[in-house]
Amino acid sequence: MTRAVILSGFGGPDVLTVADVDPGQPGPRQIRVSVRYAGVGPTDLALRSGHLKAFGVAPGSVLGFEAAGVVDAVGAAVTDVAPGDEVAVYLPGLGGYAQSVIAGHWVPKPPSVSWADAAALPASGEAAVRVLRLLGVTAGETLLILGGAGAVGTIATQLATAAGVRVVAAVREDDADATARLGATPVDYAKPLREIVPSVDAVLDASGRSDLAAAVELAGGARRVITLSDPRGPQLGVTLSGPDLERATDAVATAMAALADGSLTLRPSTAMPLSEAAAAHAGLESGALRTKIVLTV
Ligand SMILES: NC(=O)c1ccc[n+]([C@@H]2O[C@H](COP(=O)([O-])OP(=O)(O)OC[C@H]3O[C@@H](n4cnc5c(N)ncnc54)[C@H](OP(=O)(O)O)[C@@H]3O)[C@@H](O)[C@H]2O)c1
C-alpha cells in the first residue's frame, strides 16, 4: 500500500483526504515511480469541485497530471528506463498526488533540472508544445497568448519567441515586467482586447476566461485560435484542445530539453507537503497562492 491524496467526493478542498491505496503493478508498457514531487494545476481544481466531468474522475480517484521521481518497477516491454532512474511523468490518467504512481508517459529527468521543475513541467509543457504545433506558428508571425503569465503561457511564450515568433501576451498588469523579460509584448488583460491588440496570426487561449470572440476577430477567423479550457470555444468555431496521447511523451521531451539547455525557465514554484494538498487547492482557489504548487512526497 502507498499513501495518496484521494477525492472523497466532489466539492471544496476538504474533499481531498489522505488514504492508503494500492498502486498496483505496471503493465507491459508502463513504469511504477516512487514520487518525489507532484505538480498541482488548475484542471485538478476543476475536477475536484465537480465543475469539470472528465478523465474518468470519481470518488476514490487520485488527482495529479504530473510528477517526478525514481523508477521502482518497469513493465516487460520497457527498455529505455530501469529501476533507480530519475524521471518526470505525464499522467493523463491522473494519480500524481501519491507516494507511488503507475505511468505510461515518461522522460528522463536531466541532472541539471530540479525535482520541483521536473514535476511542474509535464502537463503544461505537453499542452504548450502541442498547441504551438497545432497552430503552426512560424518565424515572423504574431501569436496572441491569453493567460501569458500562467504555467502554459510562460512556456509557450518562451518556445515561440525562441522560434522567432512575435508574442503578444495578455496578462495581469503586475505580471507585465516578468512577461516582457520572457520576450513577449505584455498587454493588460483587464482592458478590452479589441482596443489593445493589433491583428494577429494566431491565438492560444491559456486562460479559459478571456474574450474569445474578440480573439477570433483579431485572428481573422477561428481557424488558428485554440483554447485549452474555455467551453464556449466550439460555439465560436474555436478548437478546444485536449491531450494528444500519441505525441505526449515527445512533447514533454521537447519542453524538458529546453529546460535542460536553459532556453526555458519555469515560473517559480512553491513546495508544500503532500498532506497539505487541500490547503494548496484552497490557496490557489482564493488567489492567496499565485505561484505554481508542487507537492513534496
Ligand atoms: N486542455 C488541456 O490539455 C490543458 C492542459 C493544461 C492546462 N489546461 C488548462 O489551461 C488553462 C491554463 O493552465 P495553466 O496551468 O497555465 O494555469 P495558470 O498557471 O493558472 O495560468 C492561467 C493564467 O490565466 C490568467 N488569466 C486569468 N484571467 C485572465 C483573462 N481574463 N485574460 C488573460 N489571462 C487571464 C491568470 O492570471 P491571474 O493569475 O492574474 O488570474 C493566469 O496567469 C487552465 O484553464 C487549465 O485548466 C488545459
The ligand as a MOL file (V3000), in Angstrom:
LIG
                    3D

  0  0  0     0  0            999 V3000
M  V30 BEGIN CTAB
M  V30 COUNTS 48 52 0 0 0
M  V30 BEGIN ATOM
M  V30 1 N -6.7160 21.0480 -22.3960 0
M  V30 2 C -5.5420 20.7010 -21.8920 0
M  V30 3 O -4.9190 19.7460 -22.3260 0
M  V30 4 C -4.9520 21.5230 -20.7710 0
M  V30 5 C -3.6580 21.2720 -20.2940 0
M  V30 6 C -3.1250 22.1110 -19.3240 0
M  V30 7 C -3.8860 23.1570 -18.8330 0
M  V30 8 N -5.1590 23.3240 -19.2750 0 CHG=1
M  V30 9 C -5.9750 24.4600 -18.8450 0
M  V30 10 O -5.3620 25.6230 -19.4070 0
M  V30 11 C -5.5140 26.7220 -18.5460 0
M  V30 12 C -4.1320 27.2850 -18.2020 0
M  V30 13 O -3.4200 26.3620 -17.4070 0
M  V30 14 P -2.1890 26.8780 -16.5480 0
M  V30 15 O -1.6430 25.7080 -15.8370 0
M  V30 16 O -1.2980 27.7190 -17.3790 0 CHG=-1
M  V30 17 O -2.9700 27.8330 -15.4970 0
M  V30 18 P -2.3980 29.0280 -14.6410 0
M  V30 19 O -0.9650 28.8180 -14.3460 0
M  V30 20 O -3.3570 29.2270 -13.5240 0
M  V30 21 O -2.4990 30.2750 -15.6340 0
M  V30 22 C -3.6950 30.8560 -16.0340 0
M  V30 23 C -3.3720 32.3040 -16.3130 0
M  V30 24 O -4.5180 32.9370 -16.8880 0
M  V30 25 C -4.5810 34.2370 -16.3450 0
M  V30 26 N -5.8730 34.8550 -16.5460 0
M  V30 27 C -6.9690 34.8430 -15.7330 0
M  V30 28 N -7.9520 35.5580 -16.2970 0
M  V30 29 C -7.4890 36.0160 -17.4790 0
M  V30 30 C -8.0270 36.8130 -18.5260 0
M  V30 31 N -9.2670 37.2690 -18.4900 0
M  V30 32 N -7.2560 37.0660 -19.6030 0
M  V30 33 C -5.9980 36.6020 -19.6890 0
M  V30 34 N -5.4190 35.8610 -18.7230 0
M  V30 35 C -6.1620 35.5680 -17.6400 0
M  V30 36 C -4.1910 34.0380 -14.8980 0
M  V30 37 O -3.8470 35.2520 -14.3350 0
M  V30 38 P -4.1530 35.6020 -12.8020 0
M  V30 39 O -3.1370 34.8670 -12.0060 0
M  V30 40 O -3.9760 37.0770 -12.7790 0
M  V30 41 O -5.5610 35.1600 -12.5130 0
M  V30 42 C -3.0110 33.0820 -15.0360 0
M  V30 43 O -1.8020 33.7650 -15.2560 0
M  V30 44 C -6.2840 26.2090 -17.3320 0
M  V30 45 O -7.6580 26.5020 -17.5420 0
M  V30 46 C -6.0450 24.7260 -17.3530 0
M  V30 47 O -7.1030 24.0210 -16.7230 0
M  V30 48 C -5.7130 22.5360 -20.2220 0
M  V30 END ATOM
M  V30 BEGIN BOND
M  V30 1 1 1 2
M  V30 2 2 2 3
M  V30 3 1 2 4
M  V30 4 1 4 5
M  V30 5 2 4 48
M  V30 6 2 5 6
M  V30 7 1 6 7
M  V30 8 2 7 8
M  V30 9 1 8 9
M  V30 10 1 8 48
M  V30 11 1 9 10
M  V30 12 1 9 46
M  V30 13 1 10 11
M  V30 14 1 11 12
M  V30 15 1 11 44
M  V30 16 1 12 13
M  V30 17 1 13 14
M  V30 18 2 14 15
M  V30 19 1 14 16
M  V30 20 1 14 17
M  V30 21 1 17 18
M  V30 22 2 18 19
M  V30 23 1 18 20
M  V30 24 1 18 21
M  V30 25 1 21 22
M  V30 26 1 22 23
M  V30 27 1 23 24
M  V30 28 1 23 42
M  V30 29 1 24 25
M  V30 30 1 25 26
M  V30 31 1 25 36
M  V30 32 1 26 27
M  V30 33 1 26 35
M  V30 34 2 27 28
M  V30 35 1 28 29
M  V30 36 1 29 30
M  V30 37 2 29 35
M  V30 38 1 30 31
M  V30 39 2 30 32
M  V30 40 1 32 33
M  V30 41 2 33 34
M  V30 42 1 34 35
M  V30 43 1 36 37
M  V30 44 1 36 42
M  V30 45 1 37 38
M  V30 46 2 38 39
M  V30 47 1 38 40
M  V30 48 1 38 41
M  V30 49 1 42 43
M  V30 50 1 44 45
M  V30 51 1 44 46
M  V30 52 1 46 47
M  V30 END BOND
M  V30 END CTAB
M  END
